[in-house]
């Protein structure tokens, strides 16, 4: 029998307990703000992201996650 593995991206905003309980693989969303690219919850926590959005609101965008991440 093959094992099933559930993969989601960081925009699901799952609690660490849920990720651990179900052994989920979370792929970080790439975010580009002010000419720099960050990985959600790796390089940039939500609070920091909100601060950057206020500062660079016209220059912020999300980038598609590479299929290599999955």
N, C-alpha and C positions, 0 to 999 in steps of 0.2 A: 504494500500500500504506500502511495506517495504522500509526502507531507505537504500540507498547504501552508503558505506563508502569506500573511496579509501585509500589504504595503500601502502607505498613505503619504500625503505630503504634509508639511508643517502647517498649512492653512487649516487643517482639521482642528488644531488647537486642543489636542487631547492632553489630559492630565498624565503626569509621569506614572502614576499608579496603574492607569489603564494600559499604557504602552507596555509596562513591565508585565502586568497580569496576562496579557494576550500575546506577548512576545512579538509586538508589532515593529515593523521597520518603517521609520519616518524619514522621508527624503526632504531636505530643506529647500524652501523656495528661494530663488535668487532675487534679490532686490537691488535696484540701482538707484542711488540717491547722491546728488551732488557730484556726479562723475565717478563715484566709487561703487563697486559691486560687493554686496554682503550676502551671506547665507543666513536665512532666518533661523534664529535660535542657536546658531553656531558662532557667527561673528557679531550678531546683533540681536539683542533681546527686545521684546515688544515695547518696553518703555523707551528705550533708546531710539527705536524706529519712529515712535510717535514724535519725539523731539526733532529728529531729522526731517520728518514730514513737515513740521511747522516751519523749519528753516528753509527747506528746499521744495516747497509744495508743488511748484510748477515743473520741477526736474525729476520727480520721483516716478519710478515705474517698476513693475514686476517683470521678470524675465521667465520665459518658459524653462522648466527644469529639463535638463538634458536626459535623454532616454538612457544614457550610460549610468545615471544615478539609480535607476530602477533595476 
